[in-house]
Amino acid sequence: MSDNHTTEELNKVVAQLEKECREHPDSVMARHNLALIYRKAGRLDEAIVELKRVIEIDPFSAQSLVNLGAIYFEQGDLERARQANEEALRAVPDTAQAHVNLGLIHQRQGLADQAIDSYEAALALKPDLAAAWVNITPALLMKGEDQRALEAARRGVELDPESGMAHNNLAVALYYNGDTPGAREHAAKARELGYAVDPRFRGLLD
């Protein structure tokens, strides 16, 4: 599918959802879906507006708060991202993805211990949550816990074998555990899946 065709299809979906929101202004589902499409189209400011409207209508919409936090994270606004995910947990305490997102925020800030705590909180709620296993790997490596990182990375690939990030993180963990051939294999797989392999390990593929 060409980019122009994709854009055309997105615009059609946006128009349909905007019409639904005008006709049903208090529809949480319509506004949430519109926000997701705005985000996919790169219209982040409009996505934020719609998510905030959803939260006004339903303050317990944890998924909307999580998505709002994810957009703030993409924009580099870590404080607002943190606030949105913490609010999601206050609304629905078992929102595992909010813990994952807080882990990413802590990791971005170089706070490995806090990041690991957040990922472990997510896994306590959802032991098979691939995103938590994938993302805890670099946090464990930051702490020098290479063996735990390797175990987490393997679990991440097992749960999400089509994730380029999962294979990249496994490549890094294998490298730090002395398995250069295994690291090369998974770095190649990550690149095959379209993931930008960690620059420090691109030499494994040359």
C-alpha positions as CSV (number, residue, x, y, z in Angstrom):
1,M,0.0,0.0,0.0
2,S,1.4,3.4,-1.0
3,D,1.9,6.2,1.5
4,N,-0.7,8.3,-0.4
5,H,-3.2,5.5,-0.2
6,T,-2.5,5.0,3.5
7,T,-2.9,8.7,4.2
8,E,-6.2,8.7,2.2
9,E,-7.5,5.8,4.2
10,L,-6.5,7.5,7.5
11,N,-8.3,10.7,6.5
12,K,-11.4,8.7,5.7
13,V,-11.4,7.1,9.2
14,V,-10.7,10.5,10.8
15,A,-13.6,12.0,9.0
16,Q,-15.9,9.2,10.1
17,L,-14.9,9.4,13.7
18,E,-15.0,13.2,13.8
19,K,-18.6,12.9,12.5
20,E,-19.4,10.4,15.2
21,C,-18.0,12.7,17.8
22,R,-20.1,15.6,16.6
23,E,-23.2,13.4,16.7
24,H,-22.3,11.8,20.0
25,P,-20.1,14.3,21.9
26,D,-20.0,12.2,25.1
27,S,-19.0,8.9,23.4
28,V,-15.9,7.8,25.1
29,M,-15.2,5.1,22.6
30,A,-15.5,7.4,19.6
31,R,-13.2,10.0,21.1
32,H,-10.7,7.5,22.3
33,N,-10.6,5.9,18.8
34,L,-10.3,9.4,17.2
35,A,-7.3,10.1,19.5
36,L,-5.6,6.9,18.4
37,I,-6.1,7.7,14.8
38,Y,-4.8,11.3,15.3
39,R,-1.7,9.8,17.0
40,K,-1.2,7.4,14.1
41,A,-1.4,10.3,11.7
42,G,1.1,12.3,13.7
43,R,-1.5,14.8,14.8
44,L,-0.4,14.6,18.4
45,D,-1.8,17.9,19.7
46,E,-5.2,16.9,18.5
47,A,-4.8,13.5,20.0
48,I,-4.0,15.1,23.3
49,V,-7.2,17.2,23.1
50,E,-9.4,14.2,22.5
51,L,-7.8,12.1,25.2
52,K,-8.3,15.0,27.7
53,R,-12.0,15.1,26.6
54,V,-12.4,11.4,27.3
55,I,-10.9,11.8,30.7
56,E,-13.2,14.7,31.5
57,I,-16.2,12.4,30.5
58,D,-14.8,9.4,32.3
59,P,-12.0,10.1,34.9
60,F,-11.5,6.3,35.3
61,S,-10.5,5.8,31.7
62,A,-7.1,4.4,32.5
63,Q,-6.3,3.4,28.9
64,S,-6.8,7.0,27.8
65,L,-4.5,8.2,30.6
66,V,-1.9,5.7,29.5
67,N,-2.2,6.8,25.9
68,L,-1.9,10.4,27.0
69,G,1.2,9.6,28.9
70,A,2.7,7.8,25.9
71,I,2.2,10.9,23.7
72,Y,3.8,13.1,26.3
73,F,6.7,10.7,26.5
74,E,7.1,10.8,22.7
75,Q,7.2,14.6,23.0
76,G,9.9,14.4,25.6
77,D,7.6,15.8,28.4
78,L,8.6,13.3,31.0
79,E,6.9,15.1,33.9
80,R,3.5,15.1,32.2
81,A,4.0,11.5,31.1
82,R,4.7,10.5,34.7
83,Q,1.6,12.3,36.0
84,A,-0.7,10.7,33.4
85,N,0.5,7.2,34.2
86,E,0.3,7.7,37.9
87,E,-3.2,9.1,37.5
88,A,-4.0,5.9,35.5
89,L,-2.9,3.8,38.4
90,R,-4.9,5.8,40.9
91,A,-8.0,5.3,38.6
92,V,-7.3,1.6,38.0
93,P,-4.5,0.2,40.2
94,D,-4.0,-3.0,38.1
95,T,-3.1,-1.1,34.9
96,A,0.1,-3.0,34.1
97,Q,1.0,-0.8,31.0
98,A,1.1,2.3,33.2
99,H,3.9,0.6,35.3
100,V,5.7,-0.3,32.1
101,N,5.5,3.3,30.9
102,L,6.7,4.6,34.3
103,G,9.6,2.2,33.9
104,L,10.5,3.8,30.5
105,I,10.3,7.2,32.1
106,H,12.7,6.2,34.9
107,Q,15.0,4.6,32.4
108,R,15.1,7.7,30.3
109,Q,16.1,9.6,33.4
110,G,18.9,7.1,34.2
111,L,17.1,5.7,37.3
112,A,17.7,2.0,36.8
113,D,16.4,0.9,40.3
114,Q,13.1,2.7,39.9
115,A,12.8,1.4,36.3
116,I,13.3,-2.2,37.5
117,D,10.7,-1.7,40.3
118,S,8.2,-0.4,37.8
119,Y,8.7,-3.3,35.4
120,E,8.5,-5.8,38.2
121,A,5.2,-4.2,39.4
122,A,3.9,-4.7,35.8
123,L,5.0,-8.3,35.8
124,A,3.4,-9.0,39.2
125,L,0.1,-8.0,37.5
126,K,0.8,-9.6,34.1
127,P,3.6,-12.2,34.1
128,D,3.4,-12.6,30.4
129,L,3.5,-8.9,29.5
130,A,6.2,-8.9,26.7
131,A,6.8,-5.2,26.9
132,A,7.9,-5.5,30.5
133,W,10.3,-8.3,29.8
134,V,11.8,-6.5,26.8
135,N,12.2,-3.2,28.5
136,I,13.5,-4.5,31.8
137,T,16.5,-5.9,30.0
138,P,18.5,-2.7,29.4
139,A,17.6,-1.5,33.0
140,L,19.1,-4.7,34.4
141,L,22.2,-4.3,32.2
142,M,22.6,-0.7,33.5
143,K,22.8,-2.3,37.0
144,G,25.3,-4.9,35.8
145,E,22.9,-7.7,36.4
146,D,23.9,-9.4,33.1
147,Q,22.5,-12.9,33.9
148,R,19.1,-11.6,34.9
149,A,19.1,-9.3,31.9
150,L,19.7,-12.4,29.6
151,E,16.9,-14.3,31.2
152,A,14.5,-11.4,30.8
153,A,15.6,-10.8,27.2
154,R,15.0,-14.5,26.3
155,R,11.6,-14.3,27.8
156,G,10.8,-11.1,25.8
157,V,11.7,-12.8,22.5
158,E,9.7,-15.9,23.5
159,L,6.6,-13.8,24.1
160,D,7.1,-11.5,21.2
161,P,9.2,-13.2,18.5
162,E,8.4,-10.6,15.9
163,S,9.7,-7.6,18.0
164,G,12.9,-6.1,16.6
165,M,13.5,-4.5,19.9
166,A,13.2,-7.8,21.7
167,H,15.8,-9.4,19.4
168,N,18.1,-6.3,19.7
169,N,17.9,-6.4,23.5
170,L,18.6,-10.1,23.5
171,A,21.6,-9.5,21.2
172,V,23.0,-6.9,23.7
173,A,22.4,-9.2,26.7
174,L,24.1,-12.1,24.9
175,Y,27.1,-9.9,24.1
176,Y,27.5,-8.9,27.7
177,N,27.2,-12.5,28.7
178,G,30.1,-13.5,26.3
179,D,28.0,-15.1,23.6
180,T,29.1,-13.2,20.5
181,P,27.7,-15.6,17.9
182,G,24.3,-15.5,19.6
183,A,24.5,-11.7,19.8
184,R,25.2,-11.6,16.0
185,E,22.3,-13.9,15.2
186,H,19.8,-11.8,17.1
187,A,21.2,-8.5,16.0
188,A,20.7,-9.7,12.4
189,K,17.1,-10.7,13.2
190,A,16.4,-7.3,14.8
191,R,17.6,-5.6,11.6
192,E,15.6,-8.0,9.5
193,L,12.5,-7.0,11.4
194,G,13.3,-3.3,10.7
195,Y,14.7,-2.3,14.0
196,A,17.6,0.1,14.2
197,V,20.2,-2.1,15.9
198,D,22.1,-0.5,18.8
199,P,25.1,1.3,17.1
200,R,27.5,-0.3,19.5
201,F,26.7,-3.7,18.1
202,R,26.4,-3.0,14.4
203,G,29.9,-4.2,13.9
204,L,28.6,-7.7,14.7
205,L,26.8,-7.7,11.4
206,D,29.7,-6.4,9.2
